[in-house]
């Protein structure tokens, strides 16, 4: 019903407006009688064989919601009802920021893709903390943290530390985002020296806590082998719990959408089906190079259950959905988990 009826209607509207419309409808809908029971029957697969023990946490299933979908932790309880095994919020910054000018979100239906240049739009980490303290679900939550646009890279560490300290008591793991293409100069923090300094300081803060939390790094799919080798070295040196591979790409290679249309959309990160192969290649390379104790989360172009299996076969311990969730709807979560059981 989603692909044949609901999606065609939604795709006639502005993508960002649709996101707000559907999240509001979902929040309202779950207040109706029997809504949660119906949702559980339609979307959830509860089976102990799906459990994954990763980073010292027990995930009820390996299918998570990627960062960017619930930036401000508004929908934790509702998305948990759809069957996700974990939810990653953010990217959050210390101060609220509006993000980049609109329009900044574009669909490429011919390619099963999305281009976004949202720019870390969020209400600030402190507002998200308030919501997380009042949530009802016990679903595993990851906190994806970044820096404000106005913060120069030389002072970025303070932004990341602020977010880390604010979220520490209300999330289960952390993700350091230095790979979004939509904040000026952010990807420069992926370079070896600044990244090593950033992660070392964050890990020092983390290890100073009574119960350190898993610390992960999210990387871009556009890194070459030499840069990936640096990531491997840094992950080992800083004792990261894991790496998320990958964020969106700045590449526009191989798209079916006309060059003119893509040019009119402008800059931004590309996600969805065109990213499937590139993100899996990065994942596979990292799994061969990293110590086994550094776990991997596969994200990027998971549009079908078979895509999910490919990511897991390439070395992912967990996977995350974003664009596939938009194009295929919540039944994709169930389809992946059912396929895993088979």
C-alpha positions in Angstrom: 0.0 0.0 0.0 2.8 2.4 0.8 4.6 2.1 -2.5 1.5 2.0 -4.7 -0.7 4.5 -2.9 0.9 6.5 -0.2 4.3 7.2 -1.7 3.0 8.6 -5.0 0.9 11.1 -3.1 3.8 12.1 -0.8 6.2 12.5 -3.6 4.0 15.2 -5.2 4.9 17.4 -2.2 8.1 19.2 -1.1 10.4 16.6 0.5 11.0 18.5 3.7 7.4 19.4 4.2 6.5 15.7 3.7 9.0 14.7 6.4 7.3 17.0 8.9 3.8 16.0 7.8 4.5 12.2 8.1 6.2 12.5 11.5 3.4 14.6 12.8 0.8 12.1 11.5 2.8 9.2 13.0 2.9 10.8 16.4 -0.8 11.6 16.3 -1.7 8.2 14.9 0.0 6.3 17.8 -2.4 8.0 20.2 -5.3 6.3 18.6 -6.7 3.1 20.2 -5.1 -0.1 19.1 -2.6 1.8 16.9 0.5 0.3 18.6 -0.9 -3.2 18.5 -1.6 -2.9 14.8 1.8 -1.4 14.2 3.5 -4.3 16.0 1.7 -6.8 14.0 2.5 -5.1 10.7 6.1 -4.1 11.2 7.8 -5.8 14.1 9.7 -9.1 14.1 10.5 -10.3 17.6 12.8 -13.3 17.6 15.8 -13.9 19.8 17.7 -15.2 16.8 17.8 -11.6 15.5 19.7 -10.3 18.6 23.2 -8.9 18.1 25.6 -8.2 20.9 27.8 -5.3 19.7 29.8 -2.7 21.6 28.7 -4.4 24.8 25.0 -3.7 24.0 22.3 -6.1 23.1 20.4 -5.1 20.0 17.0 -6.8 19.5 17.7 -6.8 15.8 20.4 -5.3 13.6 18.3 -2.8 11.7 18.7 0.7 12.9 17.5 4.2 11.8 20.4 6.3 10.6 21.1 9.8 11.9 19.4 12.7 10.2 15.9 11.3 10.3 15.1 12.1 13.9 17.6 14.9 14.5 16.0 16.3 17.6 14.9 13.1 19.3 11.2 13.9 18.8 10.1 10.5 17.6 12.1 7.9 19.5 9.0 6.1 20.9 7.2 6.1 17.5 10.1 4.8 15.5 10.7 2.1 18.1 7.2 0.9 17.4 8.0 0.4 13.7 10.5 -2.3 14.6 13.9 -0.6 14.5 16.5 -2.3 16.7 18.1 1.0 17.5 17.8 4.7 16.6 20.5 7.3 16.1 19.6 10.9 16.7 21.3 14.0 15.5 23.5 15.3 14.2 23.3 17.5 17.2 25.3 20.7 17.9 25.8 22.8 21.1 23.7 25.7 19.9 20.5 25.6 17.8 21.0 26.3 14.2 18.6 26.6 11.2 20.8 24.9 8.7 21.2 25.8 5.1 18.7 27.9 3.1 15.7 26.0 1.6 15.1 24.2 -0.7 17.8 21.8 0.6 16.2 18.3 0.1 15.6 16.8 -3.3 14.4 13.4 -4.6 15.8 11.6 -7.6 13.1 8.9 -8.2 14.7 7.6 -11.3 17.8 6.7 -9.2 16.1 5.8 -5.9 18.1 8.6 -4.4 18.1 11.8 -2.4 20.3 14.8 -2.3 20.4 16.8 0.9 22.3 19.9 2.1 20.4 20.3 5.4 23.5 21.6 7.3 23.0 20.2 10.7 19.7 21.9 11.3 18.7 21.1 14.9 17.3 22.8 18.1 20.5 22.2 20.0 21.7 19.3 22.1 20.1 20.5 25.4 16.6 20.4 23.9 17.2 16.9 22.7 18.4 15.8 26.1 15.1 17.1 27.6 13.1 14.9 25.2 15.3 11.8 25.8 14.8 12.1 29.5 11.0 11.8 29.0 10.9 9.1 26.4 9.0 5.9 27.2 10.7 3.3 25.0 13.8 1.5 26.0 15.1 1.2 22.5 18.9 1.6 22.1 19.7 5.2 21.2 22.9 6.6 19.7 23.9 10.2 19.8 25.4 11.6 16.7 27.4 14.8 17.5 28.9 17.6 15.4 30.0 21.2 15.6 28.1 24.4 14.9 28.6 26.0 11.5 30.1 29.2 13.0 32.6 27.3 15.1 36.0 27.2 13.4 37.7 23.9 13.1 40.4 25.0 15.5 37.7 25.1 18.2 35.6 22.2 17.1 36.7 20.0 19.9 34.9 22.1 22.4 31.6 21.7 20.5 32.0 17.9 20.4 32.9 17.8 24.1 29.9 19.9 25.0 27.6 17.5 23.1 29.3 14.5 24.6 28.9 15.7 28.1 25.3 16.8 27.6 24.2 13.5 26.1 26.2 11.1 28.2 23.5 10.1 30.6 20.7 9.7 28.0 22.3 7.8 25.0 23.8 4.3 24.7 26.6 5.1 22.3 28.2 8.1 20.5 29.0 8.8 16.9 31.4 11.5 15.9 30.3 13.1 12.6 33.1 14.7 10.7 31.9 13.5 7.3 28.9 15.5 6.3 29.5 17.5 3.1 27.0 20.1 4.1 28.9 22.1 6.8 31.8 24.2 5.4 35.2 22.6 6.0 33.8 19.9 8.3 35.4 17.1 6.2 38.8 18.7 6.8 38.5 17.2 10.3 38.7 13.7 8.6 42.4 14.4 7.9 44.7 12.4 10.0 46.1 14.9 12.5 43.0 16.8 13.3 40.9 13.6 13.5 43.4 11.9 15.8 43.4 14.9 18.1 39.6 15.1 18.2 39.1 11.5 18.9 41.9 11.2 21.4 40.4 14.0 23.4 36.9 12.7 23.2 38.1 9.2 24.2 40.0 10.7 27.2 36.8 12.4 28.3 34.9 9.2 27.8 37.4 7.0 29.7 37.2 9.4 32.6 33.6 8.5 33.1 32.6 5.8 35.6 31.1 3.8 32.7 32.6 4.8 29.3 30.2 4.6 26.4 30.9 3.1 23.0 32.5 5.7 20.7 32.1 5.4 17.0 33.3 7.4 14.0 31.1 8.1 10.9 33.1 8.4 7.7 32.5 9.5 4.1 32.4 7.1 1.1 34.7 9.4 -0.9 37.9 8.5 0.9 40.7 6.9 -1.0 42.6 3.8 0.3 45.4 5.9 1.8 42.8 7.9 3.8 41.0 4.7 4.8 44.3 3.3 6.1 44.6 6.5 8.2 41.1 5.8 9.6 42.2 2.2 10.4 45.3 3.5 12.3 43.4 6.2 14.1 40.6 3.8 15.1 43.1 1.5 16.7 45.1 4.2 18.4 42.1 5.8 19.9 40.4 2.5 20.8 37.2 3.3 18.9 34.4 0.8 19.4 33.3 1.1 15.8 33.1 2.8 12.5 29.9 3.8 10.6 30.4 3.3 6.8 29.2 5.5 5.2 27.8 9.0 5.1 26.5 10.6 1.9 28.6 11.1 -1.2 29.5 14.2 -3.1 29.8 12.1 -6.3 27.2 12.4 -9.0 28.6 9.5 -11.2 26.2 7.2 -13.0 22.9 8.9 -12.3 19.9 8.3 -14.5 18.5 11.7 -13.6 19.4 14.3 -16.2 22.6 16.3 -15.7 20.6 19.5 -16.0 18.2 18.5 -13.2 21.0 17.4 -10.9 22.8 20.7 -11.5 19.7 22.7 -10.7 19.5 20.8 -7.3 23.0 22.0 -6.5 25.4 20.9 -3.8 24.7 18.3 -1.2 25.2 14.7 -0.1 23.8 12.0 -2.3 22.2 8.9 -0.6 20.2 5.9 -1.7 20.7 3.3 -4.5 23.7 5.0 -6.3 25.6 4.8 -3.0 25.0 1.1 -2.4 28.2 -0.3 -4.1 30.6 2.5 -3.0 29.6 2.2 0.7 29.8 -1.6 0.6 33.3 -1.4 -0.9 34.4 0.9 2.0 32.8 -1.4 4.5 34.5 -4.5 3.0 37.9 -2.8 2.9 37.6 -1.7 6.5 36.6 -5.1 7.7 39.8 -6.6 6.2 42.0 -4.0 7.7 40.5 -3.3 11.1 40.9 -5.5 14.2 37.9 -7.6 14.9 37.1 -5.8 18.1 36.4 -2.6 16.1 32.8 -3.2 15.0 31.2 -1.9 11.8 27.8 -0.4 11.0 26.8 -0.5 7.4 24.7 2.3 5.9 24.3 3.7 2.4 21.9 2.5 -0.3 20.1 -0.3 1.6 16.9 -0.4 -0.5 16.1 -4.1 -0.2 16.6 -7.0 2.1 19.3 -8.3 -0.3 21.2 -5.0 0.1 21.1 -5.5 3.8 22.4 -9.1 3.5 25.2 -7.8 1.3 26.3 -5.2 3.9 26.3 -7.9 6.6 28.2 -10.3 4.4 30.8 -7.5 3.7 31.5 -7.2 7.4 28.8 -5.1 9.0 27.7 -6.0 12.5 24.7 -3.7 12.3 23.0 -1.8 9.5 21.1 1.5 9.2 18.3 2.8 6.9 17.6 6.3 5.7 16.8 6.7 2.0 15.5 3.1 1.8 13.1 3.9 4.6 11.7 6.8 2.6 11.4 4.9 -0.7 10.2 1.5 0.6 8.4 2.5 3.8 8.5 0.8 7.2 7.8 -2.7 5.9 11.5 -2.7 4.7 12.5 -3.2 8.4 10.3 -6.3 8.6 11.4 -7.6 5.3 15.1 -7.4 6.3 14.5 -9.1 9.6 12.4 -11.9 8.0 15.0 -12.4 5.4 17.7 -12.7 8.1 15.6 -15.4 9.8 15.5 -17.4 6.6 
